[in-house]
């Protein structure tokens, strides 16, 4: 007697669809929760208060401008350091390093990406901040510069790994054609391989931005947590405070349902929108790269 075979394909397809839709639903629920807790801010605090330069909730000063500037300064500083270094490292691993060297460096970079950020923050607090304080004769080493250096180390593995994958995906025929026309190895890298992988490299940079913006523990530990407005280049060597650090430092002590509570959720909405824009932009570049690869293969 032959045992009837059960077709599990419809159930598997349904499970995959449910899983995919659940990710979207979870994001929408998170956004709904942020809106429900953060939108009362506009009723309790005048809109003009948000663009003021003082954050002191105890006296009802809710100017988030210093927090925005602090987040921007730390993130931009991290990208200035991590983007060139990450791109050059990815070029070396993909185009120059030998196969044995590549097999060692690539796993090390990915291992660094999984390193706990709180440990990096601890090292920055105990070692890097003290070194910068003595080197630059600063009153404190806890500054935007320290945060930028640690965030650069956190964003670097993401930029290196994705950029290397994008460079490695460029067809070998591109390189062979450039070399056959008389181009040197460096000319081939800078004028052929890198432009061909541009969308993937931009995706890596966008994801690095998202990693830097969303980091909490590092900036909470090493930036000094002082909501100060910029003072030219001195902003980098002064203590600062980011939006993520503000939420982490104050949410545990704030009264539930108070104005301060709603303002912190409003800051969460701002962060959510920024992260959403960065990730959508990165996804757009990934989609374009995939379409371009399909056209090349066809």
Buried (B, 14 or more C-beta within 10 A) or exposed (E): EEEEEEEEEEEEEEEEEEEEEEEEEEEEEEBEEBBEBBEBBEEBBEEEBBEBBEBEBEEEEBBBBBBBBBBBBBBBBBBEBBBEBBBEBBBBBBBEBEEEEBEEBBEEBEEBBEEEBEEBBBBBBEEBBBEBBEEEEBEBBBBBBBBBBBBBBBBBBBBBBBBBBBBBEBEEEBBEEBBEEEBEEEEBBEEBBBEBBBBBBBBBBBBBBBBBBBBBBBBBBBBBBBBBBBEEEEBBBBBBBBBBBBBBBBBEEBEEEEBBBBBBBBBBBBBBEBBEEBBEBBEBBBEBBEEEBEEEEE
